[in-house]
Amino acid sequence: MKVVPEGDKSVSYGGRFTGTVELEMLHTALVHFLDGAVTFWHTHPGGQQLFVVRGEARVGTEADGEVRLGTGTLVVCPPHERHWHGAAPGNDATLLAVT
């Protein structure tokens, strides 16, 4: 096991597999939204997963409208779904976004 402290981005994958393995690095971002800040409407060709790390967040879609989210909530946005996300008004939120 290797414990990687926050800020240490050095990871080695050599010698960790046998046979044929495909390793796809995920595009992730830890996004800090301050006091009600949100993204513009957008989509992702491969979809997106959003995990609320801390704070009170919100997400919106055309079909569901605005949905409030608490810490520990996971949101799965399917490919090409128009959505937006960020912090609830009067709150900060940190989201882990995986696309």
C-alpha positions as CSV (number, residue, x, y, z in Angstrom):
1,M,0.0,0.0,0.0
2,K,1.1,3.5,-0.7
3,V,-0.4,6.4,1.1
4,V,-0.3,9.6,-1.0
5,P,-0.7,12.7,1.2
6,E,-2.6,15.7,-0.2
7,G,-0.4,17.6,-2.7
8,D,1.8,14.7,-3.5
9,K,1.0,13.7,-7.1
10,S,3.8,11.2,-7.7
11,V,2.4,7.8,-8.4
12,S,4.3,4.9,-10.1
13,Y,2.4,2.1,-11.9
14,G,5.3,0.1,-13.1
15,G,5.3,-3.6,-12.2
16,R,1.8,-3.6,-10.8
17,F,0.1,-5.9,-13.4
18,T,0.3,-9.3,-15.1
19,G,-1.3,-10.1,-18.5
20,T,-3.1,-7.5,-20.6
21,V,-4.3,-4.5,-18.7
22,E,-5.8,-1.2,-19.9
23,L,-5.4,1.6,-17.5
24,E,-7.6,4.6,-18.2
25,M,-6.7,7.7,-16.1
26,L,-9.9,9.4,-14.9
27,H,-10.3,13.2,-15.3
28,T,-11.0,14.4,-11.8
29,A,-11.2,17.8,-10.2
30,L,-11.8,18.9,-6.6
31,V,-13.8,22.0,-7.1
32,H,-14.4,24.5,-4.3
33,F,-17.6,26.6,-4.9
34,L,-18.0,29.6,-2.6
35,D,-21.3,31.1,-1.4
36,G,-23.8,30.0,-4.0
37,A,-21.4,29.9,-7.0
38,V,-22.4,27.5,-9.8
39,T,-21.2,26.4,-13.2
40,F,-22.9,27.4,-16.4
41,W,-25.2,24.8,-18.1
42,H,-23.0,22.1,-19.8
43,T,-22.7,18.5,-20.9
44,H,-20.1,15.7,-20.9
45,P,-19.8,13.2,-23.7
46,G,-19.0,10.4,-21.3
47,G,-21.2,11.6,-18.4
48,Q,-20.0,12.9,-15.0
49,Q,-20.1,11.8,-11.4
50,L,-20.2,14.4,-8.7
51,F,-19.5,13.6,-5.0
52,V,-20.2,16.3,-2.4
53,V,-17.1,16.2,-0.2
54,R,-18.2,19.0,2.2
55,G,-20.8,21.7,2.5
56,E,-24.3,22.1,0.9
57,A,-24.3,21.8,-2.8
58,R,-26.9,21.9,-5.6
59,V,-27.3,20.5,-9.1
60,G,-29.9,21.2,-11.8
61,T,-31.2,19.5,-14.9
62,E,-33.9,20.5,-17.3
63,A,-36.0,17.5,-16.2
64,D,-35.5,17.7,-12.5
65,G,-34.9,21.4,-11.8
66,E,-32.7,22.3,-8.8
67,V,-31.9,19.6,-6.3
68,R,-30.1,20.3,-3.0
69,L,-27.3,18.0,-2.0
70,G,-25.7,17.3,1.4
71,T,-22.2,16.1,2.2
72,G,-21.6,12.5,1.1
73,T,-24.1,12.6,-1.7
74,L,-23.2,11.1,-5.1
75,V,-24.7,12.4,-8.3
76,V,-24.4,10.5,-11.6
77,C,-25.0,12.5,-14.8
78,P,-25.5,10.4,-17.9
79,P,-23.7,11.2,-21.1
80,H,-24.9,14.4,-22.8
81,E,-27.3,15.4,-20.0
82,R,-27.4,19.2,-19.7
83,H,-26.8,20.2,-16.1
84,W,-25.1,22.7,-13.8
85,H,-23.8,22.3,-10.2
86,G,-22.2,24.3,-7.4
87,A,-22.9,25.6,-3.9
88,A,-26.3,26.3,-2.4
89,P,-27.0,30.0,-1.7
90,G,-25.4,31.2,1.5
91,N,-23.2,28.1,1.6
92,D,-19.8,26.9,0.3
93,A,-19.4,23.4,-1.2
94,T,-16.6,21.2,-2.3
95,L,-17.3,18.7,-5.1
96,L,-15.2,15.9,-6.5
97,A,-16.0,15.8,-10.2
98,V,-15.1,12.7,-12.3
99,T,-15.6,12.9,-16.0
